[in-house]
Amino acid sequence: MTLRIIALSLLVFLISCKKEKLDFDMVDDIRLSPEVELALVNAYLNLEDIAIEDSLVVVDPDKAIRLKYRDDSLFSFYPIDFVDIPNQDTIDFKLFPLLPGADIEVSLGTIADIELFEAVFDKGLLHFMLSAAAPYLTDVDVEVILKNATNNGSPVAYTVTLPAGQVSVSESFPIEGLTFDCTNNGQDVNYIGFSAQVLDGDSVSPNTQGLNLGITFTDLKIRNTTGYFGARSINIPDGDFDFDISAFSDFNDGFLLTNPTISLLISNEVGIDLAFNSDFDGVNNDGVLTALNANSQSVTGPMVLGNEVSSVLTFNKSNSDIVDFIGAMPNKIFYSGDVSLNDGQTRTENFIDKESQVVVGIDVDLPLELQIESLRMVEEIDNIDFITENPDEIDEVELIFYTENGFPIDLNVQVSLLDDVTGDSINGFDLKVLTAAPVNPNTGRVTQWVHSKESIVFTDLLIDDLSRASTIRLKAKLSTVNGGSQFVKLYTDYGVNIKIAAKAKLNLKLED
Protein backbone atom coordinates (compact mmCIF):
# COMPACT_ATOMS: atom_id res chain seq x y z
CA MET A 1 0.00 0.00 0.00
CA THR A 2 1.34 3.50 -0.87
CA LEU A 3 0.62 6.16 1.73
CA ARG A 4 0.99 9.71 0.38
CA ILE A 5 0.36 11.12 3.86
CA ILE A 6 4.12 10.93 4.38
CA ALA A 7 4.68 13.57 1.71
CA LEU A 8 2.19 15.78 3.48
CA SER A 9 3.93 15.42 6.83
CA LEU A 10 7.33 16.31 5.43
CA LEU A 11 5.89 19.28 3.57
CA VAL A 12 4.18 20.57 6.69
CA PHE A 13 7.43 20.40 8.57
CA LEU A 14 9.50 22.15 5.92
CA ILE A 15 6.91 24.53 4.55
CA SER A 16 9.39 27.13 3.44
CA CYS A 17 12.37 24.93 2.54
CA LYS A 18 13.32 23.39 -0.78
CA LYS A 19 13.59 19.64 -1.09
CA GLU A 20 16.94 19.73 -2.87
CA LYS A 21 18.47 21.33 0.21
CA LEU A 22 17.51 18.39 2.43
CA ASP A 23 19.62 15.42 3.37
CA PHE A 24 17.01 12.72 3.79
CA ASP A 25 16.27 9.03 3.51
CA MET A 26 12.74 8.00 2.75
CA VAL A 27 11.21 4.55 2.35
CA ASP A 28 10.09 4.10 -1.24
CA ASP A 29 7.57 1.30 -0.83
CA ILE A 30 5.78 1.60 2.48
CA ARG A 31 3.66 -1.26 3.79
CA LEU A 32 2.22 -0.69 7.19
CA SER A 33 1.92 -3.43 9.78
CA PRO A 34 -0.55 -3.31 12.68
CA GLU A 35 0.77 -1.58 15.82
CA VAL A 36 4.38 -1.57 14.58
CA GLU A 37 6.21 1.74 14.47
CA LEU A 38 7.75 2.02 11.04
CA ALA A 39 10.47 4.58 10.28
CA LEU A 40 9.47 6.57 7.21
CA VAL A 41 11.68 9.65 6.88
CA ASN A 42 15.00 10.76 8.29
CA ALA A 43 15.67 14.33 7.13
CA TYR A 44 18.29 16.93 8.02
CA LEU A 45 18.33 20.63 7.20
CA ASN A 46 21.38 22.82 7.77
CA LEU A 47 21.18 26.61 7.51
CA GLU A 48 24.52 26.74 5.73
CA ASP A 49 22.94 25.00 2.73
CA ILE A 50 20.18 27.60 2.60
CA ALA A 51 22.37 30.65 3.19
CA ILE A 52 24.36 30.41 -0.02
CA GLU A 53 21.22 30.63 -2.18
CA ASP A 54 21.00 34.42 -2.07
CA SER A 55 23.67 36.65 -3.63
CA LEU A 56 23.20 39.16 -0.80
CA VAL A 57 24.15 36.68 1.90
CA VAL A 58 27.46 37.12 3.73
CA VAL A 59 28.73 34.73 6.39
CA ASP A 60 30.92 36.26 9.10
CA PRO A 61 33.98 34.45 10.48
CA ASP A 62 31.93 33.41 13.54
CA LYS A 63 29.31 31.89 11.14
CA ALA A 64 26.77 34.64 11.80
CA ILE A 65 24.67 35.43 8.72
CA ARG A 66 23.95 38.86 7.34
CA LEU A 67 22.53 40.32 4.15
CA LYS A 68 24.65 43.00 2.48
CA TYR A 69 24.13 45.28 -0.48
CA ARG A 70 27.00 47.57 -1.48
CA ASP A 71 27.53 50.02 -4.31
CA ASP A 72 30.69 52.12 -4.00
CA SER A 73 29.47 54.69 -6.52
CA LEU A 74 25.74 55.10 -6.19
CA PHE A 75 25.99 58.67 -7.49
CA SER A 76 28.52 61.49 -7.74
CA PHE A 77 28.54 65.18 -8.49
CA TYR A 78 31.03 67.96 -9.21
CA PRO A 79 30.33 70.83 -6.82
CA ILE A 80 32.11 73.45 -8.97
CA ASP A 81 28.65 74.83 -9.69
CA PHE A 82 28.56 75.83 -6.02
CA VAL A 83 30.59 78.85 -7.17
CA ASP A 84 28.91 79.64 -10.46
CA ILE A 85 29.67 83.26 -11.42
CA PRO A 86 27.06 85.16 -13.45
CA ASN A 87 27.81 87.60 -16.26
CA GLN A 88 28.88 90.96 -14.81
CA ASP A 89 27.47 94.43 -15.27
CA THR A 90 29.39 96.81 -17.50
CA ILE A 91 32.01 98.98 -15.78
CA ASP A 92 32.26 102.50 -17.34
CA PHE A 93 35.32 104.76 -17.52
CA LYS A 94 35.64 108.35 -18.76
CA LEU A 95 39.12 109.03 -20.14
CA PHE A 96 40.87 112.13 -21.59
CA PRO A 97 44.11 112.04 -23.60
CA LEU A 98 45.85 114.76 -21.59
CA LEU A 99 44.67 113.75 -18.11
CA PRO A 100 46.09 111.02 -15.88
CA GLY A 101 44.52 107.57 -16.08
CA ALA A 102 41.51 106.47 -14.01
CA ASP A 103 41.25 103.71 -11.41
CA ILE A 104 38.04 101.82 -10.73
CA GLU A 105 37.54 99.22 -8.05
CA VAL A 106 34.42 97.04 -8.11
CA SER A 107 33.07 93.95 -6.39
CA LEU A 108 32.64 90.87 -8.54
CA GLY A 109 28.99 89.87 -8.56
CA THR A 110 28.33 86.36 -7.15
CA ILE A 111 25.32 84.28 -6.23
CA ALA A 112 24.22 83.24 -2.73
CA ASP A 113 26.65 85.66 -1.06
CA ILE A 114 29.73 83.75 -2.20
CA GLU A 115 32.95 85.44 -1.15
CA LEU A 116 36.01 84.79 -3.31
CA PHE A 117 39.51 85.17 -1.88
CA GLU A 118 41.47 83.89 -4.86
CA ALA A 119 40.20 82.54 -8.17
CA VAL A 120 41.72 80.96 -11.26
CA PHE A 121 39.34 81.03 -14.21
CA ASP A 122 39.00 78.08 -16.55
CA LYS A 123 37.23 80.19 -19.14
CA GLY A 124 35.69 83.61 -19.55
CA LEU A 125 35.90 86.71 -21.70
CA LEU A 126 36.84 90.29 -20.88
CA HIS A 127 35.04 92.65 -23.27
CA PHE A 128 36.21 96.22 -24.00
CA MET A 129 34.13 98.86 -25.83
CA LEU A 130 35.92 102.13 -26.62
CA SER A 131 33.91 105.01 -28.11
CA ALA A 132 34.01 108.75 -28.74
CA ALA A 133 31.45 111.40 -29.63
CA ALA A 134 33.28 112.13 -32.93
CA PRO A 135 36.05 110.40 -34.87
CA TYR A 136 39.68 111.07 -33.99
CA LEU A 137 42.18 112.07 -36.66
CA THR A 138 44.73 109.65 -35.21
CA ASP A 139 44.63 106.22 -33.63
CA VAL A 140 43.93 106.28 -29.91
CA ASP A 141 45.57 103.55 -27.76
CA VAL A 142 44.12 102.83 -24.33
CA GLU A 143 45.94 100.56 -21.84
CA VAL A 144 43.87 98.63 -19.31
CA ILE A 145 45.63 96.97 -16.35
CA LEU A 146 44.00 94.32 -14.21
CA LYS A 147 45.38 95.46 -10.88
CA ASN A 148 44.71 92.21 -9.01
CA ALA A 149 45.36 89.64 -11.75
CA THR A 150 48.50 87.78 -12.78
CA ASN A 151 49.36 85.40 -15.57
CA ASN A 152 51.97 82.91 -14.38
CA GLY A 153 53.08 85.53 -11.86
CA SER A 154 53.29 88.43 -14.34
CA PRO A 155 51.00 91.49 -14.39
CA VAL A 156 48.12 91.48 -16.86
CA ALA A 157 47.54 94.43 -19.22
CA TYR A 158 45.58 94.92 -22.45
CA THR A 159 45.77 97.61 -25.13
CA VAL A 160 42.62 98.62 -27.02
CA THR A 161 42.94 100.84 -30.11
CA LEU A 162 40.26 103.15 -31.49
CA PRO A 163 41.27 103.59 -35.17
CA ALA A 164 41.30 107.03 -36.71
CA GLY A 165 38.02 107.91 -38.33
CA GLN A 166 35.92 105.55 -36.21
CA VAL A 167 33.69 106.40 -33.28
CA SER A 168 33.72 102.96 -31.57
CA VAL A 169 35.54 99.65 -31.37
CA SER A 170 34.97 96.37 -29.44
CA GLU A 171 37.54 93.77 -28.48
CA SER A 172 37.38 90.62 -26.33
CA PHE A 173 40.20 88.80 -24.55
CA PRO A 174 40.11 85.37 -22.89
CA ILE A 175 40.97 85.28 -19.20
CA GLU A 176 41.61 81.52 -19.08
CA GLY A 177 44.36 80.73 -16.61
CA LEU A 178 44.44 84.15 -15.00
CA THR A 179 44.78 84.22 -11.22
CA PHE A 180 42.84 86.91 -9.36
CA ASP A 181 43.64 88.04 -5.85
CA CYS A 182 40.13 89.04 -4.79
CA THR A 183 41.09 90.22 -1.29
CA ASN A 184 42.72 93.56 -2.21
CA ASN A 185 45.75 92.56 -0.14
CA GLY A 186 43.61 91.10 2.61
CA GLN A 187 41.25 94.07 2.90
CA ASP A 188 38.25 92.89 0.93
CA VAL A 189 36.50 90.00 -0.90
CA ASN A 190 35.34 89.64 -4.52
CA TYR A 191 37.63 92.56 -5.35
CA ILE A 192 38.36 93.50 -8.98
CA GLY A 193 40.54 96.54 -9.77
CA PHE A 194 41.16 98.28 -13.10
CA SER A 195 43.52 101.03 -14.15
CA ALA A 196 43.09 102.65 -17.58
CA GLN A 197 44.90 105.45 -19.40
CA VAL A 198 45.37 106.88 -22.89
CA LEU A 199 48.87 106.15 -24.19
CA ASP A 200 50.84 109.01 -25.79
CA GLY A 201 47.99 111.44 -25.20
CA ASP A 202 50.02 114.38 -26.53
CA SER A 203 50.02 112.88 -30.03
CA VAL A 204 46.29 112.23 -30.10
CA SER A 205 44.26 114.60 -32.27
CA PRO A 206 42.13 116.25 -31.10
CA ASN A 207 43.62 115.74 -27.64
CA THR A 208 40.84 117.53 -25.80
CA GLN A 209 38.06 115.11 -26.72
CA GLY A 210 37.08 112.51 -24.12
CA LEU A 211 36.57 108.76 -24.56
CA ASN A 212 34.17 106.29 -23.01
CA LEU A 213 35.48 102.86 -22.00
CA GLY A 214 33.15 100.01 -21.03
CA ILE A 215 34.44 96.75 -19.53
CA THR A 216 32.39 93.59 -19.06
CA PHE A 217 33.14 90.00 -17.85
CA THR A 218 31.04 87.18 -19.42
CA ASP A 219 30.94 83.37 -19.54
CA LEU A 220 32.99 82.99 -16.37
CA LYS A 221 33.87 79.49 -15.23
CA ILE A 222 36.06 78.76 -12.23
CA ARG A 223 39.02 76.38 -12.50
CA ASN A 224 39.80 76.58 -8.81
CA THR A 225 39.12 79.04 -6.05
CA THR A 226 39.30 79.71 -2.35
CA GLY A 227 36.75 81.69 -0.39
CA TYR A 228 33.59 81.29 1.59
CA PHE A 229 30.86 79.66 -0.48
CA GLY A 230 27.95 80.50 1.77
CA ALA A 231 25.51 78.58 3.95
CA ARG A 232 23.09 77.15 1.40
CA SER A 233 21.73 73.91 -0.04
CA ILE A 234 22.36 72.14 -3.34
CA ASN A 235 20.14 69.33 -4.65
CA ILE A 236 21.81 65.95 -5.09
CA PRO A 237 21.00 63.66 -8.05
CA ASP A 238 17.84 61.57 -7.78
CA GLY A 239 17.91 57.85 -8.53
CA ASP A 240 16.96 54.36 -7.43
CA PHE A 241 18.37 50.86 -7.15
CA ASP A 242 16.95 47.35 -6.84
CA PHE A 243 17.03 45.75 -3.43
CA ASP A 244 15.28 42.41 -3.73
CA ILE A 245 15.68 40.49 -0.46
CA SER A 246 14.64 37.25 -2.10
CA ALA A 247 15.48 35.24 0.99
CA PHE A 248 12.53 36.91 2.75
CA SER A 249 10.21 37.47 -0.20
CA ASP A 250 7.40 35.41 1.37
CA PHE A 251 7.47 37.17 4.73
CA ASN A 252 4.92 39.74 5.80
CA ASP A 253 3.72 41.21 9.09
CA GLY A 254 5.50 39.95 12.18
CA PHE A 255 9.07 39.85 10.87
CA LEU A 256 11.51 42.34 12.41
CA LEU A 257 15.24 42.78 11.85
CA THR A 258 16.45 44.41 15.05
CA ASN A 259 19.82 45.87 14.04
CA PRO A 260 19.87 46.95 10.37
CA THR A 261 22.04 49.82 9.14
CA ILE A 262 22.34 51.84 5.95
CA SER A 263 25.65 53.67 5.47
CA LEU A 264 26.54 56.34 2.95
CA LEU A 265 30.18 56.04 1.85
CA ILE A 266 31.36 59.58 1.12
CA SER A 267 34.52 60.47 -0.75
CA ASN A 268 34.90 64.27 -0.61
CA GLU A 269 37.53 66.22 -2.58
CA VAL A 270 35.94 69.61 -1.88
CA GLY A 271 37.24 71.85 0.87
CA ILE A 272 33.79 72.41 2.34
CA ASP A 273 31.99 70.86 5.29
CA LEU A 274 28.84 69.24 3.90
CA ALA A 275 25.64 68.12 5.60
CA PHE A 276 23.74 65.39 3.76
CA ASN A 277 19.97 65.62 4.04
CA SER A 278 19.14 62.26 2.47
CA ASP A 279 15.69 61.00 1.53
CA PHE A 280 15.27 57.24 1.04
CA ASP A 281 11.94 55.64 0.19
CA GLY A 282 11.44 51.90 -0.27
CA VAL A 283 8.69 50.27 -2.30
CA ASN A 284 7.79 46.62 -1.70
CA ASN A 285 6.05 44.03 -3.86
CA ASP A 286 2.65 45.31 -2.70
CA GLY A 287 3.46 48.86 -3.79
CA VAL A 288 3.68 50.13 -0.21
CA LEU A 289 5.99 53.13 0.17
CA THR A 290 8.00 53.43 3.40
CA ALA A 291 10.32 56.33 4.28
CA LEU A 292 13.66 55.93 6.05
CA ASN A 293 13.30 59.36 7.72
CA ALA A 294 17.04 59.68 8.21
CA ASN A 295 18.55 62.50 10.23
CA SER A 296 20.93 64.94 8.57
CA GLN A 297 24.62 64.08 9.01
CA SER A 298 27.78 66.06 8.25
CA VAL A 299 31.10 65.26 6.62
CA THR A 300 34.28 67.32 6.63
CA GLY A 301 36.31 68.33 3.63
CA PRO A 302 40.06 67.97 3.03
CA MET A 303 42.47 70.60 4.34
CA VAL A 304 44.61 70.64 1.16
CA LEU A 305 43.48 71.02 -2.45
CA GLY A 306 43.91 67.72 -4.29
CA ASN A 307 43.34 65.55 -1.23
CA GLU A 308 40.18 63.68 -0.37
CA VAL A 309 38.46 62.73 2.86
CA SER A 310 36.49 59.51 3.22
CA SER A 311 33.55 59.46 5.62
CA VAL A 312 30.84 57.00 6.55
CA LEU A 313 27.37 58.23 7.47
CA THR A 314 25.44 55.46 9.20
CA PHE A 315 21.69 55.41 9.67
CA ASN A 316 20.52 53.04 12.36
CA LYS A 317 17.54 52.60 14.65
CA SER A 318 18.64 55.55 16.83
CA ASN A 319 18.71 58.17 14.05
CA SER A 320 16.17 56.90 11.51
CA ASP A 321 13.13 54.66 11.03
CA ILE A 322 15.28 51.93 9.50
CA VAL A 323 13.66 49.05 11.41
CA ASP A 324 10.25 49.85 9.88
CA PHE A 325 11.92 50.72 6.56
CA ILE A 326 13.56 47.31 6.21
CA GLY A 327 10.61 45.57 7.87
CA ALA A 328 8.44 46.64 4.92
CA MET A 329 10.65 44.41 2.71
CA PRO A 330 11.40 46.93 -0.09
CA ASN A 331 12.46 45.58 -3.46
CA LYS A 332 13.37 49.01 -4.83
CA ILE A 333 14.84 51.99 -3.00
CA PHE A 334 14.56 55.58 -4.26
CA TYR A 335 16.94 58.31 -3.09
CA SER A 336 16.99 62.10 -3.31
CA GLY A 337 17.75 65.06 -1.04
CA ASP A 338 20.16 67.93 -0.80
CA VAL A 339 23.58 68.89 0.53
CA SER A 340 23.99 71.87 2.84
CA LEU A 341 27.23 73.88 2.63
CA ASN A 342 28.82 75.28 5.76
CA ASP A 343 25.65 74.42 7.65
CA GLY A 344 26.03 75.42 11.29
CA GLN A 345 29.80 75.42 10.97
CA THR A 346 32.27 78.10 12.01
CA ARG A 347 32.97 80.33 9.05
CA THR A 348 36.16 78.99 7.45
CA GLU A 349 38.01 79.17 4.16
CA ASN A 350 36.56 76.87 1.51
CA PHE A 351 38.30 75.68 -1.64
CA ILE A 352 37.28 73.84 -4.75
CA ASP A 353 38.68 72.70 -8.09
CA LYS A 354 36.67 71.98 -11.21
CA GLU A 355 37.83 68.34 -11.06
CA SER A 356 36.87 67.96 -7.40
CA GLN A 357 33.95 65.65 -6.91
CA VAL A 358 31.87 64.06 -4.21
CA VAL A 359 31.27 60.33 -4.69
CA VAL A 360 28.52 58.69 -2.66
CA GLY A 361 28.31 54.93 -2.23
CA ILE A 362 25.91 52.90 -0.13
CA ASP A 363 26.25 49.91 2.15
CA VAL A 364 23.09 48.20 3.41
CA ASP A 365 23.98 45.83 6.25
CA LEU A 366 21.31 43.52 7.64
CA PRO A 367 22.64 41.20 10.34
CA LEU A 368 20.14 38.41 10.80
CA GLU A 369 19.39 39.56 14.30
CA LEU A 370 15.65 39.31 14.38
CA GLN A 371 12.45 38.98 16.28
CA ILE A 372 9.46 37.12 14.87
CA GLU A 373 6.17 37.46 16.63
CA SER A 374 3.43 35.30 15.10
CA LEU A 375 4.65 35.64 11.53
CA ARG A 376 2.16 33.86 9.28
CA MET A 377 2.68 32.16 5.96
CA VAL A 378 0.02 30.54 3.82
CA GLU A 379 0.45 28.05 1.03
CA GLU A 380 -1.97 25.86 -0.92
CA ILE A 381 -1.02 22.64 -2.64
CA ASP A 382 -3.33 21.41 -5.39
CA ASN A 383 -3.96 18.09 -7.10
CA ILE A 384 -2.90 15.96 -4.16
CA ASP A 385 -3.93 12.32 -4.16
CA PHE A 386 -3.15 11.21 -0.64
CA ILE A 387 -4.32 7.64 -0.55
CA THR A 388 -4.44 5.65 -3.75
CA GLU A 389 -4.50 2.02 -2.66
CA ASN A 390 -7.07 0.20 -0.53
CA PRO A 391 -8.15 3.04 1.82
CA ASP A 392 -10.77 0.70 3.36
CA GLU A 393 -8.00 -1.40 4.85
CA ILE A 394 -6.87 1.48 7.12
CA ASP A 395 -8.68 2.11 10.40
CA GLU A 396 -6.14 4.50 11.88
CA VAL A 397 -2.67 5.87 11.14
CA GLU A 398 -0.49 7.72 13.64
CA LEU A 399 2.36 9.84 12.28
CA ILE A 400 5.06 10.52 14.86
CA PHE A 401 7.53 13.39 14.51
CA TYR A 402 10.84 13.22 16.35
CA THR A 403 12.76 16.50 16.06
CA GLU A 404 16.11 17.80 17.18
CA ASN A 405 15.88 21.54 16.66
CA GLY A 406 18.84 23.91 16.62
CA PHE A 407 16.80 26.91 15.46
CA PRO A 408 15.48 29.50 17.97
CA ILE A 409 12.09 29.30 16.25
CA ASP A 410 8.70 27.88 17.18
CA LEU A 411 6.74 26.58 14.20
CA ASN A 412 3.07 25.63 14.34
CA VAL A 413 1.17 24.56 11.26
CA GLN A 414 -2.57 24.39 10.71
CA VAL A 415 -3.51 21.96 7.94
CA SER A 416 -6.90 22.28 6.24
CA LEU A 417 -8.30 19.71 3.81
CA LEU A 418 -10.29 21.35 1.02
CA ASP A 419 -13.11 19.59 -0.77
CA ASP A 420 -12.20 18.98 -4.40
CA VAL A 421 -15.66 20.10 -5.57
CA THR A 422 -16.71 23.00 -3.32
CA GLY A 423 -13.32 24.18 -2.15
CA ASP A 424 -14.64 24.31 1.43
CA SER A 425 -12.64 23.04 4.37
CA ILE A 426 -13.86 19.58 5.32
CA ASN A 427 -11.38 18.71 8.01
CA GLY A 428 -7.99 19.60 9.38
CA PHE A 429 -5.54 19.39 12.23
CA ASP A 430 -2.85 21.42 14.02
CA LEU A 431 0.71 20.34 14.51
CA LYS A 432 3.49 21.87 16.57
CA VAL A 433 6.40 21.18 14.27
CA LEU A 434 9.26 22.92 16.07
CA THR A 435 9.94 23.99 19.62
CA ALA A 436 12.38 26.92 19.75
CA ALA A 437 15.88 26.22 20.97
CA PRO A 438 16.92 28.48 23.91
CA VAL A 439 19.33 31.37 23.32
CA ASN A 440 21.79 33.40 25.31
CA PRO A 441 19.80 36.58 26.17
CA ASN A 442 22.84 38.80 25.60
CA THR A 443 24.10 37.39 22.30
CA GLY A 444 20.97 35.83 20.80
CA ARG A 445 22.89 32.63 19.97
CA VAL A 446 21.38 29.19 20.52
CA THR A 447 22.81 27.50 23.59
CA GLN A 448 21.49 23.97 23.03
CA TRP A 449 19.31 21.93 20.71
CA VAL A 450 15.80 20.90 21.75
CA HIS A 451 14.46 17.36 21.41
CA SER A 452 10.72 16.88 21.03
CA LYS A 453 8.11 14.38 19.95
CA GLU A 454 4.76 15.22 18.35
CA SER A 455 2.18 13.05 16.67
CA ILE A 456 -1.04 13.26 14.72
CA VAL A 457 -3.60 10.47 14.52
CA PHE A 458 -5.46 9.92 11.27
CA THR A 459 -8.76 8.29 12.22
CA ASP A 460 -10.99 6.56 9.72
CA LEU A 461 -13.03 9.78 9.39
CA LEU A 462 -9.94 11.88 8.67
CA ILE A 463 -8.65 9.25 6.28
CA ASP A 464 -11.96 9.34 4.46
CA ASP A 465 -11.77 13.12 4.23
CA LEU A 466 -8.23 12.81 2.91
CA SER A 467 -9.50 10.64 0.11
CA ARG A 468 -12.04 13.34 -0.83
CA ALA A 469 -9.61 16.26 -0.71
CA SER A 470 -7.47 17.31 -3.64
CA THR A 471 -6.04 20.45 -2.04
CA ILE A 472 -4.49 21.24 1.30
CA ARG A 473 -4.00 24.67 2.81
CA LEU A 474 -1.04 25.14 5.10
CA LYS A 475 -1.07 28.05 7.55
CA ALA A 476 2.22 28.29 9.35
CA LYS A 477 2.86 30.52 12.34
CA LEU A 478 6.46 31.23 13.30
CA SER A 479 7.81 32.94 16.39
CA THR A 480 11.30 33.33 17.75
CA VAL A 481 12.04 32.13 21.27
CA ASN A 482 9.86 33.49 24.09
CA GLY A 483 7.03 34.41 21.75
CA GLY A 484 9.15 36.84 19.76
CA SER A 485 10.10 39.02 22.73
CA GLN A 486 13.77 37.97 22.60
CA PHE A 487 16.02 38.86 19.68
CA VAL A 488 17.92 35.98 18.12
CA LYS A 489 20.81 35.68 15.69
CA LEU A 490 21.07 33.19 12.86
CA TYR A 491 24.27 31.20 12.28
CA THR A 492 25.13 28.74 9.56
CA ASP A 493 25.66 25.92 12.06
CA TYR A 494 21.97 25.97 13.00
CA GLY A 495 20.12 22.89 11.80
CA VAL A 496 17.26 20.54 12.45
CA ASN A 497 16.82 16.79 12.32
CA ILE A 498 13.42 15.24 11.74
CA LYS A 499 12.47 11.62 11.87
CA ILE A 500 8.98 10.56 10.90
CA ALA A 501 7.55 7.21 11.83
CA ALA A 502 4.09 5.69 11.44
CA LYS A 503 1.92 3.20 13.30
CA ALA A 504 -1.24 1.82 11.78
CA LYS A 505 -4.36 -0.05 12.78
CA LEU A 506 -5.42 -2.01 9.76
CA ASN A 507 -8.81 -3.47 8.97
CA LEU A 508 -7.79 -6.82 7.51
CA LYS A 509 -10.61 -9.05 6.29
CA LEU A 510 -9.78 -12.72 6.14
CA GLU A 511 -11.38 -14.72 3.40
CA ASP A 512 -12.72 -18.23 3.93
Secondary structure as GFF3:
##gff-version 3
##sequence-region A 1 512
A	DSSP	alpha_helix	5	13	.	.	.	ID=ss1
A	DSSP	three_ten_helix	19	21	.	.	.	ID=ss2
A	DSSP	beta_strand	23	26	.	.	.	ID=ss3
A	DSSP	beta_strand	38	46	.	.	.	ID=ss4
A	DSSP	alpha_helix	47	51	.	.	.	ID=ss5
A	DSSP	beta_strand	57	59	.	.	.	ID=ss6
A	DSSP	beta_strand	65	77	.	.	.	ID=ss7
A	DSSP	three_ten_helix	79	83	.	.	.	ID=ss8
A	DSSP	beta_strand	91	95	.	.	.	ID=ss9
A	DSSP	beta_strand	102	107	.	.	.	ID=ss10
A	DSSP	beta_strand	115	132	.	.	.	ID=ss11
A	DSSP	beta_strand	140	151	.	.	.	ID=ss12
A	DSSP	beta_strand	154	162	.	.	.	ID=ss13
A	DSSP	beta_strand	168	174	.	.	.	ID=ss14
A	DSSP	beta_strand	179	181	.	.	.	ID=ss15
A	DSSP	beta_strand	191	198	.	.	.	ID=ss16
A	DSSP	three_ten_helix	201	203	.	.	.	ID=ss17
A	DSSP	beta_strand	211	228	.	.	.	ID=ss18
A	DSSP	beta_strand	233	235	.	.	.	ID=ss19
A	DSSP	beta_strand	239	242	.	.	.	ID=ss20
A	DSSP	three_ten_helix	246	248	.	.	.	ID=ss21
A	DSSP	beta_strand	255	257	.	.	.	ID=ss22
A	DSSP	beta_strand	261	268	.	.	.	ID=ss23
A	DSSP	beta_strand	274	284	.	.	.	ID=ss24
A	DSSP	beta_strand	289	291	.	.	.	ID=ss25
A	DSSP	beta_strand	297	299	.	.	.	ID=ss26
A	DSSP	beta_strand	309	315	.	.	.	ID=ss27
A	DSSP	alpha_helix	322	327	.	.	.	ID=ss28
A	DSSP	beta_strand	330	341	.	.	.	ID=ss29
A	DSSP	beta_strand	350	353	.	.	.	ID=ss30
A	DSSP	beta_strand	358	367	.	.	.	ID=ss31
A	DSSP	beta_strand	369	372	.	.	.	ID=ss32
A	DSSP	beta_strand	375	381	.	.	.	ID=ss33
A	DSSP	three_ten_helix	391	393	.	.	.	ID=ss34
A	DSSP	beta_strand	394	405	.	.	.	ID=ss35
A	DSSP	beta_strand	409	419	.	.	.	ID=ss36
A	DSSP	beta_strand	425	434	.	.	.	ID=ss37
A	DSSP	beta_strand	450	458	.	.	.	ID=ss38
A	DSSP	alpha_helix	460	468	.	.	.	ID=ss39
A	DSSP	beta_strand	469	480	.	.	.	ID=ss40
A	DSSP	three_ten_helix	482	484	.	.	.	ID=ss41
A	DSSP	beta_strand	488	489	.	.	.	ID=ss42
A	DSSP	beta_strand	495	506	.	.	.	ID=ss43
###
